Amino acid sequence: EDCAQAISGYIDAVGAGAAEPSPQVGAGIGTYLDSIAPASTPKAGNSGAAVAGYLDSVAAGAASPPSAPAVKSYLDDVSAGAVTTPSTSGSIMSYLDTLGN
């Protein structure tokens, strides 16, 4: 839950223009997603790039920052193997859209 709050807070800051999207942070979040996914779940291999692209979309206003519960749901589903790690920024947006963001 703390990770969901931290990630959500960062994405909110990016969306508000209070923080710049960073490829390094995107890579860090992508690595975290890969680390919580079960070993049996296929990994996209470019989660960091997908997260960085998503952060760029939030910064540009093309995607709305998700709520903390939506981020937690996403993290829970990745760790349960219900969804694969992101392969594109669109896969993140699509998942969050199904939750109503």
N, C-alpha and C positions, 0 to 999 in steps of 0.2 A: 504494500500500500504506500509506503514511503517513496518507493521508486516511481509509482504512478503519479504521486503528488509532485515530485521533483520534475519529472518529464513534462507533466501538464503545465506546471508553473513556467518552465522554460518556453514551451510552445506558446503559452499566453503572452509572455514577454516578447517573443519574436513577432507575434501577431499585432501587438500594440506598438511595435517599433522601439521598444525599450532594450531589445537585444538583437544583435545581428545573427542571422543563421550562419552556422559554422560547419564546414565539412568535417572538422575534427569532432565536434559534438555529435553530428550525424553518424560518424563512424563509431563513436563510443556507444551511442544508443543502439546502433545496428549490432555491435559486438555483444551488448547486453542481451538483445533479443535472441541472438544465436546461442548465447550461453544458457538461457532459460528454456529453450526448446528441447524437447526430449531427443535423445540420441537417435531414436528410430524415425524421427520426422525429417523429411528432406529439407535441406537448407538451400535457399536461393543463391547464396554465395556473394550477393552484392547488397546485403541489407544496409550497410553504411551509406552507400550511394542512394538507395531508395529513401532512407530517412532524410538524408541531406536534401534530396529533391523535394520531399514533402515539406521540409522546413522552408525552403525557398518559396514554395507555393503559398504557405501561410504568410510569409513576409510580404509577398506580392498581392495578398488579398484574394488569391484564387481558391484558397481553402480556409475555412474557419478553424480557429483553434478548438480542439475537442475538450469536452469536460473531463475532469479528473475521473469520474466513474467510467467514462468511455475508454480512457487510457488504461484504467485498471482492468476493464473487461478484455481489452486487446491483449494486455500482458498475460492475464489469466489464460486466455485462449491459446496464445503462443506456447505458454509453459505446459498446457495440457495436450498440446499437439493437435488442437481443433483447427488451427489455421497455421499455415507455413510462415516462415519468416518472410518479410516483404521482399519482392523482387523488383518492384517499381514504386515510385511515389503514388501512382494511381491505385495500387493494391492497398495501400494504407488508407487513402481517401475513400475507396470503395467500402472497405470494412467499416470505417467510422460512419459512413453514410447509412449503412444498414442499421446502425444503432441509433440513428437520429442525431448523431454527433452529440 
